């Protein structure tokens, strides 16, 4: 009997509990809301929002407004300075530096002990539970887990308080027994210089029996390429013949799928997406065949959803009462929503900035469609990241190309009074014909986005998009300049502003 067949038995109780997600979603969420409100009733936030009189969802939304980070920032900063019982009971020691964007201003998300246990670590447990259900022949625990992590640093001068990447916080707080099955060693995983870290990880792991990978696809690919260089092998299968699954998240896997297929040839290799943000662990792919994610309903997160056709960033900042959120039992499939969360980390009706679309109910499954701020709507085209990913996937398939990184922004009007979208793309494999690639991308976007198609009609409002080829490693160099190379940091994909794309292009012109 192999080790995995023995260890997998400890996941059986949770696998049974997860079946309640099929028909009892509303009950599970109502229970979560009751627990959160009761636990926080004696905090400063709970008292000021009359939590002692909240006895259900309708009373909860009467007492608690929708919030952006800016509206919670003062309270969070007080927590960072050591104050207790502000948004959640007790003193919070850990703060995740949010990498949802690469703006100069960072967000610091409180990570409480309750949140670590009930949200983040439970999400990891659920991921393994669901994977073992989907793949009963797994030998997951008969080898090592290669887990990529970020770094952390002291939080102000508060004793025993740290701020950093969520992955680093998880590594610092995980059960010591987990270190027996994971690589690299803890000191390597927490290195801050990604170039140095990548070298150490590759050196420490390529001779191990690695059966599973966890991390952001872009950074994991960088590590795997170095592993191939050190080992002298052509594929990862030769290095780790027992590798069976990559648990990935942080960015869309679509642009990287072919790159992984090129270096991992095993037809039995599995890829499972997770939705593990700084703010919480919200979903996981529950089926190897179905790419949609199962929304995790019974732990420390209560969910609400704002229809994106009613969402306004200015309303969120100035008049949140004008925005209408619905609970889980009020959602519709096929509709784009801004995600709102209340959690055991002290985030209350917090608009996280991500958008999702439900593909089914009972159980509730969804796909991540983008960001509330990461879209292009310069001319009424409402192009979201999900559109971009599908368009790139199609253009790559038709031109034998692979995209490593990209960002896009509008050109509002050039010297010829022409308006268009400009895409800066770094290819890991260049297309057979760059012009054809651009045409195929443009055509696919019209096919899947009726607003974009309408604006492209006869080139009247919006002209054919432009693709600019980025030099190798340009995006990584830009991240490095910002001190954001590695960890969970990523490039904003779409923007109405040209600031980011021009900054990156200017860096490319300097060399």
Secondary structure as UniProt FT lines:
FT   HELIX           3..7
FT   HELIX           8..11
FT   HELIX           12..18
FT   HELIX           19..21
FT   TURN            22..23
FT   HELIX           25..39
FT   TURN            40..42
FT   HELIX           44..48
FT   TURN            49..50
FT   HELIX           51..53
FT   HELIX           57..63
FT   HELIX           69..80
FT   TURN            81..82
FT   STRAND          94..98
FT   STRAND          107..111
FT   HELIX           113..115
FT   HELIX           116..121
FT   HELIX           122..134
FT   TURN            136..137
FT   HELIX           140..142
FT   STRAND          144..147
FT   STRAND          152..154
FT   TURN            156..157
FT   TURN            159..160
FT   STRAND          162..164
FT   HELIX           166..173
FT   HELIX           176..180
FT   STRAND          182..183
FT   HELIX           186..189
FT   HELIX           194..205
FT   TURN            206..207
FT   STRAND          210..215
FT   HELIX           217..231
FT   HELIX           236..239
FT   TURN            241..242
FT   STRAND          245..248
FT   HELIX           254..256
FT   HELIX           257..263
FT   TURN            267..268
FT   STRAND          270..277
FT   TURN            278..279
FT   STRAND          280..285
FT   STRAND          293..295
FT   STRAND          301..307
FT   HELIX           308..310
FT   HELIX           313..318
FT   HELIX           320..322
FT   STRAND          325..327
FT   HELIX           328..330
FT   TURN            333..334
FT   STRAND          336..343
FT   TURN            344..345
FT   STRAND          350..360
FT   TURN            361..364
FT   STRAND          365..371
FT   STRAND          375..376
FT   STRAND          383..384
FT   HELIX           385..399
FT   STRAND          402..411
FT   TURN            415..416
FT   STRAND          420..429
FT   HELIX           434..448
FT   HELIX           450..456
FT   HELIX           457..459
FT   STRAND          466..469
FT   TURN            472..473
FT   HELIX           474..481
FT   TURN            482..483
FT   TURN            487..488
FT   STRAND          494..495
FT   HELIX           499..509
//
